């Protein structure tokens, strides 16, 4: 089972772009990078930049992300 399995068949409610803005951006190579968050009834799935590869994340997003909501 992968991180995406729990979301199969669920209705997509929202898509959000998240921008990584750490407290000390000059010390974080990922500062300013974008993550795509898919919001479902059962939770959230994010595709994030792992610098050398993409990674999947679930659960609550870090407070260091700034949300940029996409309109329909």
C-alpha positions as a Python dict, from the first residue, in 0.01 Angstrom:
ca = {
    (1, 'X'): (0, 0, 0),
    (2, 'X'): (131, 347, -85),
    (3, 'X'): (41, 693, 53),
    (4, 'X'): (-217, 739, -222),
    (5, 'X'): (-422, 423, -154),
    (6, 'X'): (-654, 570, 115),
    (7, 'X'): (-767, 842, -128),
    (8, 'X'): (-863, 620, -421),
    (9, 'X'): (-1233, 669, -499),
    (10, 'X'): (-1274, 976, -276),
    (11, 'X'): (-1410, 1304, -410),
    (12, 'X'): (-1147, 1572, -461),
    (13, 'X'): (-1260, 1881, -269),
    (14, 'X'): (-979, 2128, -323),
    (15, 'X'): (-635, 2171, -480),
    (16, 'X'): (-390, 2406, -311),
    (17, 'X'): (-39, 2523, -397),
    (18, 'X'): (179, 2541, -89),
    (19, 'X'): (494, 2751, -85),
    (20, 'X'): (767, 2653, 161),
    (21, 'X'): (866, 2962, 364),
    (22, 'X'): (1084, 2854, 655),
    (23, 'X'): (1174, 3085, 944),
    (24, 'X'): (1534, 3107, 816),
    (25, 'X'): (1505, 3094, 435),
    (26, 'X'): (1874, 3165, 375),
    (27, 'X'): (1958, 2839, 556),
    (28, 'X'): (1703, 2620, 376),
    (29, 'X'): (1764, 2503, 19),
    (30, 'X'): (1393, 2429, -24),
    (31, 'X'): (1282, 2786, 57),
    (32, 'X'): (1031, 2904, -203),
    (33, 'X'): (966, 2559, -345),
    (34, 'X'): (608, 2461, -432),
    (35, 'X'): (405, 2163, -317),
    (36, 'X'): (69, 2054, -455),
    (37, 'X'): (-192, 1954, -195),
    (38, 'X'): (-503, 1755, -280),
    (39, 'X'): (-778, 1782, -19),
    (40, 'X'): (-1022, 1491, 18),
    (41, 'X'): (-1295, 1421, 275),
    (42, 'X'): (-1063, 1169, 440),
    (43, 'X'): (-755, 1391, 456),
    (44, 'X'): (-487, 1556, 249),
    (45, 'X'): (-224, 1425, 11),
    (46, 'X'): (73, 1641, -88),
    (47, 'X'): (331, 1594, -361),
    (48, 'X'): (638, 1774, -231),
    (49, 'X'): (984, 1856, -357),
    (50, 'X'): (1235, 1635, -181),
    (51, 'X'): (1517, 1829, -354),
    (52, 'X'): (1659, 1520, -528),
    (53, 'X'): (1320, 1350, -583),
    (54, 'X'): (947, 1405, -531),
    (55, 'X'): (784, 1264, -219),
    (56, 'X'): (429, 1201, -96),
    (57, 'X'): (306, 1341, 235),
    (58, 'X'): (-23, 1297, 420),
    (59, 'X'): (-177, 1454, 729),
    (60, 'X'): (-154, 1816, 834),
    (61, 'X'): (86, 2039, 642),
    (62, 'X'): (369, 2209, 824),
    (63, 'X'): (289, 2563, 941),
    (64, 'X'): (590, 2679, 736),
    (65, 'X'): (383, 2633, 420),
    (66, 'X'): (199, 2937, 283),
    (67, 'X'): (-129, 2837, 117),
    (68, 'X'): (-219, 2965, -229),
    (69, 'X'): (-572, 2844, -293),
    (70, 'X'): (-670, 2768, -652),
    (71, 'X'): (-1015, 2878, -769),
    (72, 'X'): (-1233, 2656, -981),
}
